[in-house]
């Protein structure tokens, strides 16, 4: 990963925002800018330097992982260290205004930092400066995401073999997650969703002790982490012979997902993609049962900007990787969701998820 290039891009952003340095505390942003994968550390990016602060637990790890920044190991918290260091170095570095990732800092952390800084430099809250850059994936990131998607998709066969009437949802999830680890995944992107029968009408119906019924939909939503990057896919299968209403639900969601995918292209507003899916479901009499957004960005985190949702005007850009996942949920009856990850291109998109979307009947 080209961490120096990422820091250089951030410095250009800071100049435009009239901020002299940024204190990066959100760990995915820290990783994006310098490579650190641990659980305690902050990074200061100023015009002429970048300095990473952590404690003794991460001395060796930081030495191995950090690129493009000097490492400082201390006995105090990383935040306290960074504040004291800046208080001593601000004048030398020309840092009069320090940006703080406001959405990732608690009230207590802000107070602690202000005490450490004293009157100089002045603290200014910033929002989404690193996240904005992270929306556009570079070549190495896209390669990581492709690999994560491929590994995640390969596990769908494990799910199909595990699903059968009478089995608990958590048992299916356990087999999936065990297979994921054996295949090399670092972990799951989120808590696995295996929601069957009436529970499939819960958009986030995490795997429970409920038994899979003899007839009904099973929503399977899962993802893995590989080299720090997430995958996310959903397929819905049916146990037993599906009714005509079940076929209508499934076919409508599949058509809506296809319509949304076909609308993806650089320059198109994220809300337009959502509208494409929503319009088709409304035309099929199911629009009121689509209760969430059509998608989201994916990268070092499972949910990243942009939001692919109603009213979102953010234009899609080449290099964004987003999900397309419309769904229909009928309370007490069941639900269907189909989800792919796609890479936005100049003239459309590339669907990264290789798994068929034909209805699987078990």
N, C-alpha and C positions, 0 to 999 in steps of 0.2 A: 504494500500500500504506500502511496506517495504522501506521507504525512506532511512533509515540508510544503508541498504544493497546496495542501488543504489549509495549512496555517497561513500561507501567503494569501489565499483567497479570503480567509477570515480577516486578515489585516486590512485588505481593501474594503471590506464591509465596514470595519470599525472606523476607518477614515471617513467613509460616507456618512456614518452616524455620529461623527464628532465624538468618538470615544477613544481614549488613549490606550486602553488595555481591557481585556475581558478575563474575568475570573470564571473558569469553567468548572462547575461542580457536578453536573449531570453526567453520570458515569458512561452512558453510551456516547455522549459528546466527547468526553475525555478520550475514550477508546478511538473514536473516529479521527481525532486530531493528533494522537501520539502513540496509540497502540496498546495502552495499559488495559489489562483485562481483570484486574483485581477489584476488590470491593471497597477500598478506601483510598482516595486520592483526589487532588484538585490540580488544575493546570492554569497557569497564568500565561496568556498570550499578549505580549506587548509589541511595539513597533520593532524593537531591536533584539528581542529575546523571547524565549519560551521556557518556563520553569515549571517542573512537576514536583508536587509535595506529597509525601506519604510518610508512613511510620516504619519502624524496624521490621515489622512482619513481612513487608514487601520489598526489602532491600535487594535481594537477589532477583526477584521477579521483575522489579522495575528496571534493573540493570540489563536484563535480557530483552525486555519488551519495548521500552521507551525509545522512540526515534524522534529526532528533531527538537528535543527539549533537554535541558539540564535537570538532573534529579537531585532533590534535596530530601534527606531522611532526617526526621526529627522525633522528639519524644512527645510533643503535643499533637493535638488533632491537626489534620492537614489544613483545615480551614483557619485555625488559629495561627499556624505557621505562615500561611500565605499572607494573612493580614499583617503580621508583624514584619515580614520580609518587605512587603510593599510600603509599609510605613517608613522603613529605613531606606528604601531604594527609590521611592517615587520621584524625588527631586532629580536624582541622577539620571533616571530613565525618561524624565519628562512626562510622567503620568499624573495628570491633574484630575482626570475623570476616569473612574474604574467602572466598567460595566459588570453587572451581576445578573446571572440567569434567573430572573425574578420568579418564573413559574416553577423553578426547581428548588427554591430556597425557603426554608421555614422562617417564621417570625423570629424564633430564637437564634437561628443562624445569622440572620441579618443584623440582629442586635450585637451578637458576638463579633461579627466582622467590623461593625462600626466602632466598637470599643478598641479593637486591635489597630484599626487604621488611624484613629484620632481624627484630626481635621483635614488631613491630606493623605491620599487623594479623596476627592468627593465621589460618593457612591451614586451610580445611576442604574436604575432597573432597565434591563433589556429583555426582549422577548423573541425567541425563535431564531436567533442569528445563526447558530450552527445547524439547527434543524432545517432551515431554508436551504442550506448547501447540501445537507444529507438527502434531500428529496431527489436530486439528480445523481444516479449511480454511475460511477466510473467503470471502466472495463473490468478491473479486478473484482469490484463488488458484484457486477453482473455475473461474472463467472462463479463467484461464491453462491449467489442466489440460485443460479441454474443447478448447481450441484445439490443444494439443499432441497430444491423442488423435486429433483429426480429421486433423491433418497426418500423423501417423504412420500412421493407417489408410489414408490415400489412397495410401500407397506400396506397399501390398500388391499392387496391379495390376502394379507394376514387377517385383516378385518373381515373380509368375506368368508374366510374359513372359520372364523371364530363366532360369527353371528348365527344363532339358531334359537328357535323357541325354547323358553325356559332358562336360558343362560342370563346371568345378571349383566347389566350394562358395564359394571365396573370390571367384570371378568374379561370382557372384550377389550376394554381400554387397557387393562393390565397386559394382555398378550401383545397388543400393539406397541405399548411403551417398552416392553422387554425386547421385542424384535428391533425397535428403533435403536436402543442402546447397543445391541449385538451388531447392528449394521454400521455403527460408528457415530451415531448422533451424540452430541454433547448433552442433549436434554430435549424436552418438549418446548415448543414455542409458547404454549399456554396449556391450561388444564383441558385434557381431552374431552370432547363432547361426543358422547354416544347416547342419543335420546330416542327412545323407541315408543311406538304406539301413541297414545295421547300425549306423552311427554315430548314427542317430536314437534309439538306445537310451541315448545319453549325455545326461543331463538338461541339462548345460552344454556340449554339443558345439559349441564355437565353429567358425566356418567354417574349413575346412582346404583343403589342395590335393587332397583326395579328389574323384574324379569322381562325379557323380550317376549312379546305376545305372539300368538300363532298367526296373527294377521295384522299388518299395519306397516307404516313407514318406520325406518330407522335412519336418523340423521347422523352422519359420521363426519365430524369436523376436527381436524387435527393438523399439527405441524411439528417440525423438528428444528433444532438449531445445529448448524454445521459451520465450523470456522467462524462462529459468532453471528452468522446470518440466518434468518428465520425462513421457514416455509409455512404455507397456510393453504389448505384445500378442504373442500367439503363435497362429499357425495352422499346422496340419499338413495337407499335401497328399500325394497319392499319384501316383507316376509309374507308368504302366502300369495294367493291369486289376487291381484289388485282389481278393484271395482272400476267402473267407467269414470266415476268421480275422481278416484285416485289417479287414473291415467290423465284426466283433464288437468288436475293440479300439477302433476309432474311435467307434462308436456308444456304447460303454460310457463312454468319456471324455466324450463330449458330454453324455450323460445325467447323469454325475457333476457336470460343470460346471454344468449347469442346476439340479441339486438344491442345490448349494452356493449359487448365486446366489439361489435362492428362499428360502434360510434367512437371508440377510442382512437385518438389521433392527436399528435402534437398540435397545440393551438385551440383545441376544443375545450370548452369549460367543463370542469368536473361535474357540475350540476346537469349538464346536457347528457352525460353518460347515465346518470341516475334517472333522468327523465325518460330515456329510451326504454329502460327496463320497466319503469313504473307505468308508462303509457300502455305497453303491451299487456301487462297484468290487469290494468283497468279495463282494457278492451275485452279481456276474457272474463270479466266479472270478479276478479280477485284482487284488485288494487288495494282495497281497504284492509286486506290481510297481510300486506307487505309493510312491516312495522319498523324497519331499520334502514340505514343507508345502504347504498349499493356496493361500497367498497372503501378501501383505505390503502395508504402506502405501507410497504413492508421493507425491512432492511435489518439493521442491528436490533431493532425492536419490532414486535409483531404488529403494533399499531403506530404508524408514523404519518405525518402529512404526506400527500394531501388527503383530505376527506372527499370521497366521491359520494356526495349527498345532495339532497334537494336544496336549492338556493346557493350552492357553492359556485362562485364565479372564477375560482383559481384555474388558470389555463393549464392543461396538461403539457408537459415538456418532454422532449426526447430524452430517454434515460431514466424516466420515472418507472418504478415497478409498483403496480397496484393490484389489488384484488377486485374481482367482479363477482358479487355473491348475492343476487336477489333471492328472496324467499317468500313463501306463503305459509301462514300459520293459522289453522282453524282451531280455536279453543275446544278442548275435550275430544277432538277428532284426530288431528295430526298435522304435520308440517313437512315442507320440502325446501331444501336449500341446495344450490349448486354453486360451487366456487372454484375459480381458477385464479392463478397469478399471471399477470400479463406485463410485458415490457412495452412501454410507449415508444413508438418510432415516428419518423417524419411523416410517414404515409399510412399510418394505421397502428397496429400493434402486433406483437408476437406472443402467442399464448404459450406460456412456459410449462403449464401443467399438462402432462401427456395422457392423462387417464380419460378413457371414454366416458361420455355422458349419457349413453343409452341406459334406460332403466334396467337395473339388475333385480331379478326376482329370485328370492331364496326359498 
